[in-house]
C-alpha cells in the first residue's frame, strides 16, 4: 500500500508542475505566433507595394506607347519627330549625293558647351593657332580652368583617322566627311576640318544646336551654321546646310 501511495503522490506532483509551467509557456507561444503573423503581413504588404509600383510603371509605359504608336522614342528620334513637323518636302537633289546610313550613337555623345573634369583615355593633343585641343573620336575638348569644355572643331586642324560611324556627302565633285557637327575633307594621308559647305546634307545634328525662326521658316543653328530640315522621296528627314555666319 505504501508503494502505491508513493506512486500516486509522485504522479500528482508531476501534474501540478505541468499545470504551473503551462501558463508561463503559453504567452511565449502566443508572442511567437504574433511575430510570425506580423512578418507574413509585412512581406505581403511589401509584395503588394512592389506589384502596385510595377503596375503603375507598366501603365505609364503603355500609355506612352499608345500616344507614340507603340514605340518608346529616344532623344534622337524625338528631335527627328519635331524636325519632321517643320521639314520641307524635297525630291532628289542635283549635284549632291549622301550616305543613307544613319549614325545611331549621337545620343551617347556629350553636349556642346558642357564641361568635363578630364578628357577620355586615348585622346590626342593638338596645337592649332596657339590653342590646345584634345581630340577623341570626333569630339574636341579645350582646357577651361581646371576642367575641359566640349567645343566645335577649329577650321584647318588635321587628324589622322576619321571618327567611327562618320557620314559622307558628295557635293560638286568633292567628298565631305561629317561627324557630330564637324566637316572634314581628305588631304593626303590626313583629314582636315573645313567650313560647312552650302548645300551639303547631313544625317543628324549634334546636341547643343538652337532652333530659330526667320521669316516664318524654321532653321537649326549650330556653331554659326544654319541647317534646314527636309524630307526626301523616301520620307526620311535630313538636314541641309543653307548658310552660315
Backbone torsions as a table, in degrees:
resi	resn	phi	psi	omega
1	UNK	NA	-40.7	179.2
2	UNK	-61.3	-37.7	179.9
3	UNK	-63.5	-43.7	-179.7
4	UNK	-66.9	-36.1	178.4
5	UNK	-64.9	-41.2	178.3
6	UNK	-63.6	-40.4	179.9
7	UNK	-65.0	-42.8	-179.9
8	UNK	-65.0	-40.0	178.4
9	UNK	-63.6	-38.5	-179.6
10	UNK	-65.9	-41.1	179.2
11	UNK	-65.6	-42.1	179.1
12	UNK	-62.5	-38.5	178.0
13	UNK	-63.8	-39.9	177.5
14	UNK	-63.6	-41.8	178.5
15	UNK	-63.0	-41.3	178.6
16	UNK	-63.0	-40.9	178.1
17	UNK	-63.3	-38.4	179.8
18	UNK	-67.0	-40.4	179.5
19	UNK	-67.3	-35.3	-180.0
20	UNK	-70.0	-40.6	-176.7
21	UNK	-79.9	-22.0	-176.2
22	UNK	-63.9	-46.6	179.9
23	UNK	-61.5	-32.1	179.1
24	UNK	-70.3	-32.0	-178.6
25	UNK	-78.8	-29.0	-177.3
26	UNK	-61.6	-45.1	178.5
27	UNK	-58.6	-38.0	179.4
28	UNK	-64.5	-42.6	178.2
29	UNK	-62.4	-41.1	178.7
30	UNK	-63.7	-40.0	177.6
31	UNK	-62.4	-43.0	178.9
32	UNK	-62.7	-41.7	179.0
33	UNK	-63.2	-42.9	179.2
34	UNK	-61.9	-42.1	179.9
35	UNK	-64.0	-39.1	177.8
36	UNK	-64.4	-42.0	180.0
37	UNK	-63.5	-43.4	179.6
38	UNK	-65.3	-38.1	177.0
39	UNK	-62.2	-43.9	179.2
40	UNK	-63.6	-41.5	-179.5
41	UNK	-65.9	-39.1	179.4
42	UNK	-66.2	-40.2	177.3
43	UNK	-63.9	-41.7	179.8
44	UNK	-65.5	-38.0	178.0
45	UNK	-64.8	-42.4	179.3
46	UNK	-63.4	-39.8	178.4
47	UNK	-64.3	-41.1	179.7
48	UNK	-63.6	-42.6	-180.0
49	UNK	-64.5	-41.6	178.2
50	UNK	-63.6	-42.7	179.7
51	UNK	-64.7	-39.2	179.1
52	UNK	-65.4	-38.5	177.8
53	UNK	-64.9	-44.4	179.6
54	UNK	-64.2	-36.9	178.5
55	UNK	-65.1	-41.8	178.5
56	UNK	-62.9	-44.4	-179.9
57	UNK	-64.1	-40.3	178.5
58	UNK	-65.5	-37.7	177.9
59	UNK	-64.6	-42.1	179.7
60	UNK	-64.9	-41.2	178.7
61	UNK	-64.9	-41.5	-178.9
62	UNK	-66.4	-38.8	177.4
63	UNK	-66.0	-38.6	177.4
64	UNK	-64.3	-39.9	178.9
65	UNK	-65.2	-39.0	179.0
66	UNK	-63.6	-37.3	179.5
67	UNK	-69.7	-28.6	-174.7
68	UNK	-114.5	35.4	174.7
69	UNK	57.8	37.4	174.0
70	UNK	81.7	12.8	-178.0
71	UNK	-126.0	140.9	171.9
72	UNK	-96.6	113.3	-171.0
73	UNK	-86.1	147.5	173.0
74	UNK	-85.2	174.1	178.7
75	UNK	-60.3	-38.9	-178.7
76	UNK	-65.9	-42.0	-179.6
77	UNK	-70.6	-31.9	176.6
78	UNK	-65.1	-43.0	176.3
79	UNK	-60.1	-42.0	179.5
80	UNK	-64.0	-36.7	-179.8
81	UNK	-65.4	-42.7	177.9
82	UNK	-67.5	-36.8	-179.9
83	UNK	-67.6	-32.3	-179.0
84	UNK	-63.2	-32.8	-178.4
85	UNK	-64.5	-35.4	-177.7
86	UNK	-104.0	8.6	-175.6
87	UNK	-77.7	149.9	174.2
88	UNK	-90.5	148.0	178.6
89	UNK	-92.2	123.2	-179.2
90	UNK	-132.5	153.5	172.4
91	UNK	-92.3	-153.3	179.1
92	UNK	-71.3	130.1	-178.7
93	UNK	-86.8	140.0	177.5
94	UNK	-80.5	152.9	176.1
95	UNK	63.5	13.9	178.1
96	UNK	-146.1	136.5	173.0
97	UNK	-138.9	151.7	-174.9
98	UNK	-149.0	161.9	-179.0
99	UNK	-69.8	141.2	178.4
100	UNK	-92.3	0.3	-179.5
101	UNK	-89.3	122.6	-177.6
102	UNK	-93.1	156.7	177.5
103	UNK	-92.5	121.7	-178.7
104	UNK	-101.9	12.8	-174.5
105	UNK	-109.9	4.9	-177.8
106	UNK	-67.8	-24.7	179.0
107	UNK	-64.0	-23.3	-178.9
108	UNK	-93.0	-1.4	-179.1
109	UNK	-84.5	148.4	179.9
110	UNK	-72.1	157.0	-179.5
111	UNK	-79.6	137.7	177.8
112	UNK	-65.1	136.6	-178.9
113	UNK	94.3	-14.9	178.4
114	UNK	-78.8	167.3	-176.7
115	UNK	-121.8	150.2	175.7
116	UNK	-131.5	156.2	-178.3
117	UNK	-78.0	-28.6	-179.0
118	UNK	-149.0	155.8	178.8
119	UNK	-84.3	156.5	-179.3
120	UNK	-64.5	156.1	176.7
121	UNK	-66.7	141.1	-179.1
122	UNK	89.6	0.0	177.7
123	UNK	-70.9	150.8	-178.3
124	UNK	-113.4	140.9	-178.8
125	UNK	-88.8	129.7	176.0
126	UNK	-123.9	138.3	174.7
127	UNK	-109.6	125.6	-175.9
128	UNK	-144.8	121.6	179.5
129	UNK	52.6	41.2	176.4
130	UNK	80.6	6.2	-180.0
131	UNK	-118.9	154.1	178.4
132	UNK	-104.4	135.3	177.7
133	UNK	-131.5	135.0	173.4
134	UNK	-102.1	127.7	-175.8
135	UNK	-115.1	136.3	176.5
136	UNK	-152.2	107.7	174.7
137	UNK	48.7	55.6	174.0
138	UNK	87.4	-4.9	-179.2
139	UNK	-112.2	135.9	-178.3
140	UNK	-111.3	132.4	-179.6
141	UNK	-118.0	136.3	179.5
142	UNK	-123.4	132.5	-179.3
143	UNK	-60.2	135.8	179.2
144	UNK	-143.6	93.0	-176.1
145	UNK	68.7	-124.3	179.1
146	UNK	-97.0	11.1	-179.9
147	UNK	-133.5	-173.3	179.4
148	UNK	-130.9	134.8	179.7
149	UNK	-104.9	141.4	177.1
150	UNK	-79.4	121.9	-172.9
151	UNK	-129.7	168.2	174.9
152	UNK	-73.5	152.0	-178.6
153	UNK	-71.5	137.2	175.9
154	UNK	-71.6	146.1	-179.6
155	UNK	-72.8	132.0	177.0
156	UNK	99.7	-4.0	178.3
157	UNK	-78.4	141.2	-176.8
158	UNK	-114.8	138.4	175.8
159	UNK	-124.0	161.0	-175.8
160	UNK	-85.1	-37.6	-176.4
161	UNK	-129.2	145.9	177.1
162	UNK	-75.2	155.1	176.7
163	UNK	-64.6	153.7	175.3
164	UNK	-66.0	148.0	177.5
165	UNK	61.7	34.3	178.1
166	UNK	-73.7	166.2	-178.8
167	UNK	-115.9	151.2	177.7
168	UNK	-130.7	155.2	179.4
169	UNK	-144.2	128.4	177.3
170	UNK	-98.2	119.8	-176.4
171	UNK	-139.4	124.4	178.4
172	UNK	52.0	49.2	176.1
173	UNK	64.2	21.9	176.1
174	UNK	-127.6	140.3	177.0
175	UNK	-100.4	124.3	177.2
176	UNK	-110.1	138.8	176.4
177	UNK	-107.1	141.5	-173.3
178	UNK	-134.3	139.7	173.4
179	UNK	-155.8	117.6	171.1
180	UNK	50.9	49.1	174.6
181	UNK	92.1	-1.2	-177.4
182	UNK	-118.3	134.3	176.9
183	UNK	-104.3	141.4	178.5
184	UNK	-129.1	155.3	171.9
185	UNK	-136.9	145.6	-175.6
186	UNK	-78.1	133.8	177.9
187	UNK	-131.8	89.2	-177.8
188	UNK	68.6	-120.9	179.1
189	UNK	-94.0	8.9	-178.0
190	UNK	-124.6	169.9	174.8
191	UNK	-124.4	124.7	-173.6
192	UNK	-107.1	137.8	177.0
193	UNK	-73.7	135.3	-177.5
194	UNK	-131.8	168.3	175.7
195	UNK	-69.0	153.3	-179.7
196	UNK	-65.8	120.8	-179.3
197	UNK	-76.6	135.8	178.6
198	UNK	-63.3	129.7	179.9
199	UNK	97.7	-9.5	179.0
200	UNK	-69.0	150.3	-179.1
201	UNK	-117.3	135.3	178.8
202	UNK	-127.1	162.2	-175.7
203	UNK	-85.2	-40.4	-176.3
204	UNK	-143.1	160.0	174.5
205	UNK	-107.7	146.7	-179.3
206	UNK	-72.8	159.1	176.5
207	UNK	-71.8	121.7	-177.3
208	UNK	129.9	0.9	177.4
209	UNK	-77.0	166.2	176.8
210	UNK	-118.7	139.4	177.3
211	UNK	-93.5	121.4	-178.3
212	UNK	-125.9	155.0	178.8
213	UNK	-123.2	122.2	-178.9
214	UNK	-128.3	121.5	-179.5
215	UNK	52.2	40.3	177.7
216	UNK	81.9	-5.8	179.8
217	UNK	-99.4	142.9	-179.6
218	UNK	-95.7	129.2	178.0
219	UNK	-128.4	159.2	178.1
220	UNK	-120.4	116.8	-174.1
221	UNK	-104.5	129.4	175.6
222	UNK	-144.1	123.3	177.8
223	UNK	52.1	42.9	177.4
224	UNK	81.0	0.4	-178.7
225	UNK	-106.4	134.7	179.3
226	UNK	-102.9	125.7	177.4
227	UNK	-113.3	151.7	174.6
228	UNK	-131.1	133.7	-178.0
229	UNK	-79.2	144.4	174.6
230	UNK	-145.4	160.3	180.0
231	UNK	-111.4	127.7	-178.8
232	UNK	-85.8	-173.8	-175.9
233	UNK	-68.0	-16.8	178.4
234	UNK	-93.3	1.5	179.8
235	UNK	83.4	12.4	179.9
236	UNK	-92.2	145.7	179.7
237	UNK	-92.4	129.2	176.5
238	UNK	-131.2	173.6	-178.6
239	UNK	-126.8	131.0	-178.2
240	UNK	-112.0	137.2	174.9
241	UNK	-75.8	119.5	-177.2
242	UNK	-106.0	-37.7	171.4
243	UNK	-168.3	175.1	177.0
244	UNK	-147.1	159.3	-178.2
245	UNK	-67.8	NA	NA
